[in-house]
Amino acid sequence: MTQSEIIKALETLGSKLSTITSEDDLVTKAQIENQWFTPSWQLFAFKYWASQLNSANLNQWVSNYKFTNNPKKVGLIMAGNIPLVGMHDLISILISGHIALVKPSSDDKILTPWIIEQLISIDPRFKEKIIQVEKLNSCEALIATGSNNTARYFEYYFSKVPKIIRKNRNSFAVLTGNETNNELSGLADDIFSYFGLGCRNVSKLMVPENYDFQRFFEALEKYKTSVNHNKYYNNYTYHKALFLMNIAQHFDNGFLLLKEDEKIASPLGCIFYSVYKDRNDILEFIDQNRESIQIVIGNPNFIKECIIFGQSQNPKIDDYADDMDTLKFLNQL
């Protein structure tokens, strides 16, 4: 398949994604298999990918690379924390002309296989380009996403092949106290989209001294129904009980716990925060924790590295996880 044919097929897939509704069997089956994949968050993911998979966007993306005709078997070990989380890696392998040996996550038994089926139905030649596997013994390169523990296993087991291995990363937001209501509403999205399970979700806040959290909590109110989700509620109440038993000072709005803590990664149902004195404190924090940070949300006029509020789950097609250029890696195989 030529690159233009692959792009055309991906555009057709994008069109299909745009037509999915909450009534579709696909959505129902995916939620039955994974309760975190609620219809609303599945549709959110479908809408995002529908917006990305168009010929203009894809052609612009690949125009920055000079591709070679040297197809390799690239193993792809997918995560399953949010719907279609491994989609970018899959289309990167395909659009760069390689063969994808796909091992979907056990938490995603429906959506990724459905994507593969759709591509094959759009163009049967994908049957030779996308192969679902249980083991990756024959891969010539690897892209894997997992925890810090599994990353060590991947490093050892696949020590002899070129690889991208992604570990645990988290995102945080910088507040100044001058945020508009719309910006705080966007921050609520950055926290609660996909229940906070994505590496691009905000799990920590950095706030100035004497910051008043009232407007922050008011902005979160639109997500108060999250507590009606059984798994989310169990996490929230579990950590609430821990904080109470340990007499840990915290805020509680009835569906989210806020606790001062230096760590970036907070438990589900919780947000950590730290207080900064000036911009240098934030820059130092970023420098010291760079390997653990996925993105920083805030005002780019205050901190240059920031992505604007509300855009954590809307990366451009050429935004790469962990700042690793996937297409460059694939093109050098």
C-alpha positions in Angstrom: 0.0 0.0 0.0 1.2 3.5 -0.8 1.2 6.2 1.8 -1.5 8.1 0.0 -3.7 4.9 0.0 -3.1 4.5 3.8 -4.1 8.1 4.4 -7.2 7.7 2.3 -8.2 4.7 4.4 -7.5 6.5 7.6 -9.7 9.4 6.5 -12.5 6.9 5.8 -12.0 5.5 9.3 -12.3 9.0 10.7 -15.6 9.4 8.9 -16.9 6.2 10.4 -15.8 7.3 13.9 -17.8 10.5 13.5 -21.1 8.6 13.0 -20.9 6.4 16.1 -23.6 7.1 18.7 -24.1 6.0 22.3 -26.7 3.6 21.0 -24.3 1.5 18.9 -23.5 -2.0 20.0 -19.8 -1.2 19.9 -20.2 1.3 22.7 -22.3 -1.0 24.8 -19.9 -3.9 24.4 -16.9 -1.8 25.2 -18.5 -0.5 28.4 -19.4 -4.0 29.5 -15.8 -5.1 29.1 -14.4 -2.0 30.8 -16.6 0.1 33.1 -14.3 3.1 32.7 -15.2 3.3 29.1 -18.5 5.0 29.5 -20.4 6.0 26.4 -19.7 9.7 26.9 -15.9 9.2 27.1 -15.9 6.7 24.2 -17.7 9.3 22.1 -15.3 12.0 23.3 -12.4 9.8 22.0 -14.2 9.0 18.7 -14.9 12.7 18.1 -11.3 13.6 18.7 -9.9 11.0 16.3 -12.6 11.9 13.7 -11.2 15.4 13.8 -7.6 14.3 13.3 -8.1 11.6 10.6 -8.5 13.8 7.5 -6.3 14.0 4.5 -5.2 17.6 5.0 -4.1 16.9 8.5 -2.4 13.6 7.8 -0.6 14.9 4.7 0.7 17.9 6.6 1.9 15.7 9.4 3.9 13.3 7.1 5.3 16.2 5.0 7.9 16.8 7.7 9.5 13.4 7.1 11.3 11.7 4.2 10.1 8.1 4.3 12.2 5.1 3.2 10.7 1.9 1.8 12.1 -0.5 4.3 9.1 -2.2 6.1 9.8 -3.8 9.5 7.6 -5.8 11.9 7.0 -3.3 14.7 5.6 -4.8 17.9 3.0 -2.6 19.6 2.1 -3.2 23.2 -0.9 -1.0 24.0 -2.2 0.5 27.2 -5.9 0.4 28.0 -6.4 3.2 30.5 -8.6 5.4 28.2 -10.4 4.6 25.0 -8.2 4.4 21.8 -5.1 5.4 23.8 -2.8 3.4 21.4 -4.3 4.8 18.3 -1.5 7.3 17.6 1.1 4.6 17.7 -0.9 2.3 15.4 -1.4 4.9 12.7 2.2 6.0 13.0 3.4 2.5 12.2 1.0 2.2 9.3 1.6 5.6 7.8 5.4 5.0 7.9 5.0 1.9 5.9 5.7 -0.8 8.5 3.8 -3.8 9.7 2.1 -3.6 13.1 2.1 -6.6 15.4 -0.5 -5.5 17.8 -1.0 -6.7 21.4 -4.1 -4.9 22.7 -4.4 -4.3 26.4 -6.5 -6.7 28.4 -8.5 -3.6 29.4 -9.4 -2.9 25.8 -10.8 -6.1 24.2 -13.3 -4.3 22.0 -12.3 -0.9 20.7 -8.8 -1.6 19.3 -9.9 -4.9 17.6 -12.8 -3.0 16.1 -10.5 -0.3 14.7 -8.4 -3.1 13.1 -11.5 -4.8 11.7 -12.7 -1.4 10.2 -9.4 -0.7 8.5 -9.4 -4.2 7.0 -12.9 -3.8 5.8 -12.0 -0.4 4.2 -9.0 -2.0 2.4 -8.3 -5.8 2.8 -4.6 -5.2 2.2 -4.5 -4.0 5.8 -4.8 -7.7 6.8 -1.1 -8.0 6.0 -0.2 -4.7 7.6 -2.0 -5.2 11.0 -1.7 -8.5 12.9 -3.0 -9.1 16.3 -0.6 -11.3 18.4 -0.3 -12.7 21.8 3.5 -12.8 21.8 6.0 -10.5 20.0 8.8 -13.0 19.4 9.2 -12.0 15.7 9.1 -8.2 16.1 12.1 -6.2 14.7 11.2 -3.0 16.7 9.0 -2.2 19.6 6.7 0.5 20.9 5.4 -0.3 24.3 3.4 1.6 27.0 3.1 0.4 30.5 4.0 1.1 34.1 7.5 1.8 35.4 7.7 -1.9 36.5 6.6 -3.3 33.2 9.0 -0.9 31.4 12.0 -2.7 33.1 10.7 -6.0 31.8 10.3 -4.6 28.3 13.8 -3.2 28.4 15.2 -6.6 29.4 13.1 -8.8 27.1 13.5 -6.6 24.0 17.0 -5.5 24.7 18.2 -6.4 21.2 15.6 -4.4 19.1 15.1 -0.7 18.6 12.3 0.5 20.9 10.3 3.3 22.4 9.2 2.4 25.9 6.9 4.7 27.7 6.6 4.7 31.5 4.4 6.4 34.0 4.0 10.1 33.5 1.6 12.7 34.9 0.5 16.2 34.1 0.1 19.3 36.3 -1.5 22.7 36.1 -0.1 26.1 37.1 -2.6 28.6 38.6 -1.9 32.3 39.2 -5.2 33.3 40.8 -6.1 35.4 37.8 -7.8 32.6 35.8 -11.1 33.4 34.1 -14.2 31.3 34.7 -13.7 29.7 31.2 -10.1 28.8 32.0 -11.1 27.2 35.3 -13.9 25.3 33.5 -11.2 24.1 31.0 -9.1 23.0 34.0 -12.0 21.0 35.3 -12.1 19.2 31.9 -8.3 18.6 32.2 -8.8 16.9 35.5 -12.0 14.9 34.9 -11.9 13.8 31.3 -11.7 10.0 31.2 -12.2 10.2 35.0 -8.6 11.4 35.3 -7.1 8.1 34.1 -5.0 9.6 31.2 -1.3 10.6 31.5 -2.4 14.0 30.1 -5.0 14.5 32.8 -4.1 17.0 35.5 -3.2 15.2 38.7 -1.5 18.1 40.5 -1.9 21.9 40.9 0.8 24.5 41.6 -0.8 27.5 43.2 0.5 30.8 44.6 0.7 31.6 48.3 -2.7 32.2 49.9 -4.6 30.9 46.9 -8.4 30.8 47.3 -9.7 27.5 46.1 -13.4 28.6 46.1 -13.6 29.5 42.4 -11.7 26.3 41.5 -14.2 24.1 43.3 -17.1 26.0 41.7 -15.7 25.2 38.3 -15.6 21.5 39.2 -19.3 21.3 39.9 -20.2 20.3 36.3 -18.4 17.0 37.1 -20.2 16.2 40.4 -22.0 13.3 38.7 -18.6 11.5 38.5 -19.4 10.2 42.0 -22.3 8.2 40.5 -19.8 6.0 38.7 -19.2 3.0 40.9 -15.5 2.5 40.3 -14.7 6.3 40.7 -16.8 6.5 43.8 -15.0 3.5 45.4 -11.6 5.2 44.8 -12.9 8.5 46.1 -14.3 7.0 49.3 -11.3 4.8 49.9 -8.8 7.7 49.8 -11.2 9.8 51.8 -11.2 7.2 54.5 -7.4 7.0 54.4 -7.0 10.8 54.8 -9.5 10.8 57.7 -7.8 7.9 59.5 -4.4 9.5 59.1 -5.7 12.9 60.1 -4.3 14.3 56.8 -5.4 17.8 56.2 -7.4 18.0 52.9 -10.3 19.7 51.1 -13.4 17.6 50.1 -16.1 18.9 47.8 -18.1 15.6 47.9 -16.5 14.1 44.8 -12.9 15.2 44.7 -10.2 15.3 47.4 -7.6 18.1 47.4 -4.4 17.6 49.4 -1.1 19.4 49.7 1.6 17.0 48.6 4.9 17.4 46.6 4.3 14.3 44.5 3.0 14.7 40.9 1.0 11.5 40.7 -2.2 11.6 42.8 -4.6 8.7 43.5 -7.8 8.5 41.5 -10.4 10.8 43.1 -7.7 13.1 44.5 -5.7 16.1 43.3 -2.4 17.1 45.0 -1.2 20.7 45.2 1.9 22.6 46.0 2.4 26.3 46.8 5.0 28.3 44.8 6.5 31.7 45.7 7.5 32.8 42.2 8.0 31.6 38.6 11.4 30.2 39.4 9.9 27.7 41.8 7.8 26.3 39.0 10.7 26.2 36.5 12.8 24.4 39.1 10.0 21.9 39.7 9.7 21.2 36.0 13.5 20.8 35.6 13.7 18.4 38.6 10.7 16.3 37.4 11.0 16.4 33.7 11.1 12.7 33.2 7.8 12.3 35.1 5.9 15.1 33.4 3.7 14.6 30.4 2.4 18.1 29.9 2.0 21.3 31.9 -1.4 23.2 31.7 -1.7 26.9 32.3 -1.1 30.3 30.8 1.8 30.2 28.2 2.4 33.9 28.9 3.3 33.0 32.5 5.1 29.7 31.8 6.2 29.1 28.3 5.9 25.3 28.4 2.2 25.4 29.2 -0.7 24.2 27.1 -3.8 26.3 27.5 -6.6 25.2 29.9 -9.0 22.7 28.5 -6.8 21.3 25.8 -5.1 18.5 27.7 -7.0 15.8 25.7 -6.8 17.5 22.3 -3.2 17.1 21.2 -2.3 17.8 17.6 -1.4 14.8 15.5 2.3 15.8 15.7 2.3 16.1 19.5 4.2 13.0 20.6 3.9 11.3 24.0 7.0 11.7 26.2 8.4 14.1 23.6 9.5 11.0 21.6 9.1 11.6 17.8 7.5 8.3 16.9 7.6 8.9 13.1 11.3 9.8 13.3 12.0 6.6 15.2 10.0 4.5 12.8 11.6 6.1 9.7 15.1 5.3 11.0 14.5 1.6 11.4 
